[in-house]
Structure formats: C-alpha cells, structure tokens
Amino acid sequence: AQLSEKVADGRVTLRQVGDDLVIDLPSSMDMKVKVTRKDKPAKGMRHKLTLKLTWRDGDKDDPLALG
C-alpha cells in the first residue's frame, strides 16, 4: 500500500531486516513539505522531496488530508 494510505489509516510500519517499527498516528498532524533542486555538473539536476509530519499527544486540530 502507498504511504499516504497508511498515514490516512493511522498506522505506518517501517521495515528493516530484523527490526520493524510500528507507528500509530493521530488523525490530526502538521505537515511541512520542502522541495530542493541542486545542479550537479557531473550527474545533472538532483531533486529532493522532504515531508515532515509532526504531532503532539492530545492534538485536536483539523485532520491532515493527503491526496
């Protein structure tokens, strides 16, 4: 399943050999999105997308919508 579906469902599992991390997410979170580009002469344009989800225990803001 896609990450956005897992976030919307409220549970994300990150898997690495021998170690799973299960994160239960609240229905409301803050999201920050950052897109950067860096021109690497030898390799061409490098693109980077960073998503940052933050929340506090007991937050009661509007639910995060992912599309």
C-alpha positions as CSV (number, residue, x, y, z in Angstrom):
1,A,0.0,0.0,0.0
2,Q,1.1,3.6,-0.5
3,L,2.4,5.6,2.3
4,S,-0.4,8.1,2.1
5,E,-2.9,5.3,2.6
6,K,-1.1,4.1,5.7
7,V,-0.9,7.6,7.2
8,A,-4.6,8.1,6.5
9,D,-5.3,4.7,8.2
10,G,-3.4,5.9,11.2
11,R,-0.7,3.2,11.3
12,V,2.7,3.0,9.5
13,T,5.1,0.1,9.7
14,L,8.7,0.8,8.8
15,R,10.6,-2.5,8.0
16,Q,14.3,-3.1,8.1
17,V,15.8,-6.6,8.2
18,G,15.2,-7.9,11.6
19,D,13.6,-4.8,13.0
20,D,10.0,-3.4,12.4
21,L,8.9,-0.1,13.8
22,V,5.1,0.4,14.1
23,I,3.9,4.0,14.4
24,D,0.4,4.7,15.5
25,L,-0.6,8.1,14.1
26,P,-3.3,10.5,15.3
27,S,-5.9,11.8,12.9
28,S,-4.5,15.4,13.1
29,M,-0.9,16.3,12.3
30,D,1.0,19.2,10.9
31,M,2.8,18.6,7.6
32,K,5.7,20.5,6.1
33,V,6.8,19.9,2.6
34,K,10.2,21.0,1.2
35,V,11.4,20.6,-2.4
36,T,15.0,21.4,-3.3
37,R,17.0,21.1,-6.5
38,K,20.8,21.1,-6.9
39,D,22.6,21.1,-10.2
40,K,25.4,18.6,-10.1
41,P,27.6,19.3,-13.2
42,A,28.9,15.7,-13.4
43,K,25.5,14.0,-12.7
44,G,22.8,16.5,-13.7
45,M,20.0,18.0,-11.6
46,R,19.3,16.4,-8.3
47,H,15.8,16.7,-6.8
48,K,14.9,16.1,-3.2
49,L,11.4,16.0,-1.6
50,T,11.2,16.1,2.2
51,L,7.9,15.5,4.1
52,K,7.8,16.2,7.8
53,L,4.8,15.1,9.9
54,T,4.6,16.3,13.4
55,W,2.1,15.9,16.2
56,R,1.7,16.1,20.0
57,D,-0.1,13.8,22.2
58,G,-3.7,15.2,22.6
59,D,-3.7,17.4,19.5
60,K,-7.2,18.2,18.4
61,D,-6.7,20.2,15.2
62,D,-8.2,19.6,11.8
63,P,-7.3,16.2,10.3
64,L,-4.5,16.0,7.8
65,A,-5.6,15.4,4.3
66,L,-3.4,13.6,1.9
67,G,-4.2,13.5,-1.8
